[in-house]
């Protein structure tokens, strides 16, 4: 979630997700993508319901590790 999107910022968009009636939508993992590493900015992300704060620029490994924390393990499909 980009914290500084025009129109509706990432904080408002995350609050909408967290307030959604459908629990599958409410439970959607949300990562903040921000260039600000200030502690008060991180706290604002957490208060809005974001799960993780990733400080830009992020590496592929850092993104992969964050996704692995919230993504269910992939099941191997077996052909019938």
N, C-alpha and C positions, 0 to 999 in steps of 0.2 A: 504494500500500500504506500503510495507516494503521499507523504504528509502534507505537501504543499500544492496539491492539485487545484486548478482554478475551478470556480463554481462550487464544488463540494470537496473540501479537503479530506485527507485520509482519516482524520479523527472522526468527522461526522459520518463518513461512509462506514467505518468500523462500528460505530455506535448503532447504525441502522442494521448491520448484520447481527450484532449481539442482541438487538431487541426484536428480531424477526420471530414470527409465530412458529415457523417450521424449525424444529430442533436440528435438522441436518444443516440448515443454513446458519443457524446460531453457532454451531460448532465448527464452522469453516476456519481453519487456521489462518491467521493474519500476521504477516511480517511487515514491520515498518521499514521502509527504505528511506534513509535520510542522510544528509551530509552533516547534520548537527550531532556532535557527540557530547553535548552538555548534559549533566545529570538531570536537570529540570525537564529537558526535552524527552529524555528516556522515560522519566516518570509520567509525563503527559501521555506518551504512547501507551504505557501500561494502564493508566487510568481509563483510557478510551476503549480498552479491551484487546489491544494488540498482544499477540503471543510472544513475539520476538522483535528486537530492534537490531537491524543490520545497518552498519554505518558504511556509506558509500565512500570510495569505491569498494566493492566486495569482490572476493575471488570466487572462482568456480568451486573450489574446495569448500569455502565457507558457506556458500549457498547450498551446496550438496549436503553438508553436515546438518544445516538447519532444516532442510527438507526431510532428511532421514529421521529427524526427531519426531516429525508429525505425520509422516506418510506411513501407512500400513505396509508391511513387507509384501512384496509381490509374490503371488502364487504361480507356480509353474502350471501351465495348462497341459492337460493330458489329452491327446487325441484318442477318440473312441475307436 
